[in-house]
């Protein structure tokens, strides 16, 4: 069984995946409480499946972009599992798993992760292939992003009323959005990407795998 962890943002997710597909999945708003909530929730998830931690055979983790503290919790937990039991480790970009969740033929997808101070992490995704490198994430404002969009596109991820209004005002009918329920970031898609890579023999070096940061650290006021 492959275990997938996503602590990229205030929304935390866990998924278990095997040859049948997703066998368990949960996502919840943890705020900044990833450290206290992640392992107890994993214990509960495995209990529902009737599995022990020793039955985890591979670990996948979202590597961002996202919050500094959140990504560190997920990556350190995933590396701990992998190194302790010599398990394969797979890092998957958070934007890539979001794009996979909303991929449609002929539709460009722009997943958004809020970085703070009016900036967002995004990348332009067309047809997805988990075995090929995904587009490089970039930091942008909504106004800058709108200027680069020429065709109908779906925006997903950190979407609220203000974001939707800004993009709709700039792009009109070219801006499309999932419903709030469909927009929830599902860790099952992270697990599915990782599973396909695992089957193809594409894994990561635990010592070299690092999170993707695009936001600037906030300096305290003097």
ABEGO torsion letter per residue (X at the ends): XBBBBBAABABBBBBBBBAAEBABBBBBBAEAAAAAAAAAAAAAAAAAAGBBAAABABBBBBAOBEBAAAAAAAAAAAAAAAAAAGBBBBBBBAAAAAAAAABBBGBBBBBBBBAEGGBBBBBBBBBBBAABBBBBBBBBBAAAAAAABABBBBBBEBBBAAAAAAAAAAAEAABBBBBAAAABBBAAAAAAAAAAAAAAGBBBBAAABBBBBABBBBBBBX
